Amino acid sequence: MRTLLRTSALLLIVGVVGAAAMVGQSQKSTGARMADAATAFLATLSADEKKQAAFAFDDEHRTAWFFTPQQDNNKKATRKGLRLETMTDKQKAAALDLVRVGLSATGGKQAEAIMANEGFLAELEGKGGAMVRNPGWYFVSVFGQPGNTGKWGWRVEGHHLSVNFTLENGEVVSATPTMFGTNPAEIKQGPKKGTRILPEVEDLAKDLIKSLTDDQKKAAKLDKQLPEIKEKAPAAGIGDPLGIPGTKLNDKQQTKLLELVKAYADRLPADVAEAEFKKATDAGLGKVYFAYCVEEDKPGKPYTYRVHGPTFVVEFLNVQADSAKNPANHVHSGWRTLPQDFGLKGK
């Protein structure tokens, strides 16, 4: 436990400094700034556009989230919300302002790169691709009345991106599910060769796996890949913890594990990230488990991992080929609250 407290303190320094810088820029809380940004966005919309973007707080759409492509057989969008490509420049700017308030500088850059990457996929797959690849196919939804009293929430969502917030009385009560993905994980050919949108969540995990002893691997390594991240529902549905508890790792490995968790939290604004990281680690590393599977004998060495604590789970998969047919080069990575996202209680 002393190791956990010492390591956690070191990792939180960055979050505290970031939060202090943000306070220097604005005395408003993240929740208040979200309310301002959402209100400003809604004010740019016509009555018909509000019907597409604004929903009651308890609308079932709020917890029916997706990070996979959502289209019908005629390649028409089936995802709810108001999509970027139908917005005026002013509306789009207001929508992206809301996204930036909901993410850190790093998270915001990654989210915008994920959206822009749809254009690259469109070029890569050509007109014969089965899925619509369109940077404008990202959808904004607001649930309830934005403000500093009562409950409300918002979402921006499209292929490989789902950012969801629930607020109550001006405070962020849930910042999950937060899902970032990228295809390809690394561009292998052309002028953008070597580009990676989500390097941290791969590099930190690979470093941790590489550092494990044979005995630690026996506890952490799984015989089969972990399942795909469960979308559509507010519960992650992952079952009991798998793998090795953090207390079975040495000090350097514990630090690496906490850095990995923090990489997911740091997609969020500094104050929200600090609160999420604190909740994730307060139970102690004895209750935080790391599990992984790497198929060394398959092309690309597909792998998955999970970090699972009492109040959260990090899920990562890199098992699919990318659109250029490079094996195991397609990442899904998500941060979920347990037992449920969206500020919901119970199982």
N, C-alpha and C positions, 0 to 999 in steps of 0.2 A: 504493500500500500504506500510506503514511503517513496518507492520508485515511481509509482503512478502520480503521486502528488507533485514530486519534483519535476517529472517530465511534463505533466499537464501545465504546471506553472510556466515552464519555459515556452511551451507551444502557445500559451495564451497571451504572451507578451505582444506577439504580432497583432493579434486580434484587438487587444486593448489600445495599442498605438493607432491602429486603423480607425477604431471607434472614436478616439480622441480627435483625430484629424477631421473626421466627418462632423463631429460636434462643432469644431472650429468653423466649418463651412455653413452649418445650419443648426439652429437650436431645436428644430423640430425633430421628433422621433421618426423612425422609419415608417411606423404605422400612420402618422399624420401626413407624411410626405406621400405615401401611397394613396391616402384619401384625396389629397389635393390633385395628384396626377390622374387618378381615375375620374374624378369629377371634371377635370379639364378635358379629358378624352371624351367623356359622354356629352359634354357641352358642344363638341364639334359635330355631333351626329344629328341627322334628320330623324323625324319620328319613325320612319320605316327602318332606318339603320339601327335605331335603338331597339327595335323589336328583334333584331338579329344579335345584338351585342349585350343587352341587359336582360337579366333573369331574376326571378325571386330567389332569395337566399336559400330556400329549401327546395329549389328545383332539382329534380333528379339528375339533371345534366351536370351539376356541380361536382358530383363524385364519380361520374362516368368519364374518366380521363383516358386518353390514348396517346401513345407515342409512335404507333405504326401508321402507315398510310391509310386514310379513310376515304374510300371512293366507291362508287357503284360500278356496274358492268359497263356503263357508258362513260366512265372516267369523269363523272361529276362528283364534286366534293360532298361528303355526307357528314363531315365534322360540323358541329354547331359553333356559333360565334360569328363575328364579323371579320372577314379575311383581309389581309393587308392589301392585296392587289385591287380590291374594290374601293379602297380609301383614297381620298384626296391627299395631296402632299401634307396639308395641315393636319389631317386626321392621322396619317401615318406617323408624323413627327410626334403627335401626342401619344399615340400607342407605344412607340419606341421609348418615349420618356418614361412611361409607366414601367416598361420592361427594365429600364436602367435603374429605376428606383428600387426594383425588386431583386436586383442582383449586384454583386460586387463588380469592381472594374474588370477583374479577370473573368468572372462569370458572364458579365455582359458581353465582353469581346467574344467569348466562346459561343454564347447563344447566337450572336449575330453571324459568326462564322458558320455555325450549323445551318442557319437559314440560307446564307449565301451559297453553301455547299450544294444545295438543290440545283443550282444552275450548273455546277460542275457535273453533277450526276446526269442532268439532261443531255449535256454534250457527250458524256461517256456512253450512255445507253442508247442515244439516238431516238428517232421517231418511233421505232418499233418496241420501245420499252413498255412493259406491262403497267407500270406505275407512273402517275403524273409526278414530274419533278419540277417544282415551281417555287422559287423563293417567296412568291406572294401568297402561297398557300399556308400561311400561319394565321391563326384565328385568336381574336381577343374576346373574352367574356367577362362581364362584371355581374356579381350575384349580390342582390340587396342594394341598399343605399350607402354609397361610400360616405364615411364620416368618422367622427371620434366618439360616437355612442352607438350602441347596438352591435349587431353582427353583420358582417358583409365579407365578400371575398372576390377574388379575381383570378384569371388564368390567361396565359398565352400558350398556344399549343399548335403543333404541327408535326411533320415527320421528324423523329429523333429529338424532339424537344417538348417537354411539358413542365411548365412552372406554375405552381398553384399556391395561393396564399389564402388563409382564413384569418380574419381580424375580429376582435371584440373589444368594444370601448377604447378604440384607438391603439390597441396592442396587437401585435402579430401572435396569434395563438397556435398557428400551424403554418409551416413553410414547406409542407410535403403533400403529395409526391413531387420530387424534383428529379427529372429525368433528362439526361444529356446523352446523345448518341452520335456516332459519326461513321459514314461509309464513303471512302475508305478510312481506316484508322490512320494509315500512313499512305500518302500518294507515292506510288512506286515508279511512275513514268512521267515524262513530259516536263514542262517548265516549272511546275509546282512540286516536282519530285522532292520527297523528304518532309513535306508539310504534314503536320499533325495538329489536330484541333484539341485533343484531350490527352496530352502526354503524361500529366502527373499521375492520373489514376492507373496508368499502366506501369510507369517506371518505378513508382514507390512499391507497388505490389510485387513486381518482379524482383526488386532488390530484397524485399522481405523473404520471398520464397527462396531465393538463392542463398540467403544466410542461414536457413534452417538446417539443423543437424539431422542425421538419419533418424534418430529417435523422435525428434520434433515432427519430421515429415510423416512418420507413421501415424501420428495423432492428427495432423492437419490435412493430409492429402486424401482425397476422396476417390473412390473407384469409378465414379461416373460424373459427368458434367452436371453442374447445378442447372435447374430449370430456368426458362425464360422469365423475365420480370413480369409479374401479373398486372396487367392494365385493366381498365374498365371499372374496377372495384376499389373501395377505400382500404381494404385489408390486404396486406402483402401475402398472407397465406403461406408462410415459409416453414411452419412447424418448429420443432425444438432446435436449439443451437447445435451446430456441427463443428468439428475440428478441434483446435487447440485453444485453451484459455490463455489470455494474455500473461497470466502469472507464470506460465511455463516457458515464457520467452525471456532472454537475457535483456539487460538494460538497453542495449543498442537496438535490439529487435522490438522492444516495447516502444521506444521512441519512433521507430519506423512505422509501427502499427498506428500510433497516434497521429503521425504526420499524414498517413493515408486517410484516416477518418477526417482529419482537418481539411484535406484537399477537397472533400465533398462538401463539408460545411462552408468552406470559403467561396463557394459559388454564390453565397448569399451575402447581403449587406453585413458589414462588420459586426454591428450589435446583435443582429439575428444569428450570425454565424457563431459568435461567442456563446450565446445562450444555447444554441443547438449542440455545440461541442461540449459544453458543461453538462447538459442533460445526458449526453451520450457516455460521458466518462465518470459521472458522479457515483455510479454503482461500483466502481473499481474494476481493474483489469481481470480479476478472477471471474467476472461475469461477461466479459467481452471475448467472443470467440472468433478465430480466423480459420477458414476452410478454403481449400482450393482443389482444382483438378487440372492437370496439364496432360494432354495426350501427345507424348513425345514422338510416337511412331507415326503420326498423321501429318500430312503436308501442312505447313504453317504452324504446327504445334498449337492447336486450339486450346483455349483455357478459360476457366471461369474462377471467380472467387467470391467470398462473402465475408463481411464483418458484421457480427450479430451481437447486440447487447440487449438488455432488458427493455430499452425504450426506442431502439432504432435498429435498422438494418441497412447496410450498404450492399448492393448487388451489382455484379459486373460480369459481362459475357463478351468474349471475343471468339466466337466459334463459326460464324458465317463467312463465306467468301465475299469479297467486295464486288462492285459492279464490273470491274475489269477481270474478274475471275481469279484474283489472287486469294489463296486460301487463308482462312482465319485472319481477316483484315477488316473487321466490321464490328464496331464496339457499341454496346449498350451499357449504360452505367446509371444507377439510380440510388437515391436516398429516400428512405421511407421511415415514417413514425410507427411505432408499435404501441398498442395493438391495432390502431387505425390512423389513417391520415385525415386531413381536413378538420382537425380538432374534434373528431368524434371519439366517444368513449366506448369501452366495452370491446368485446371480441368481434 
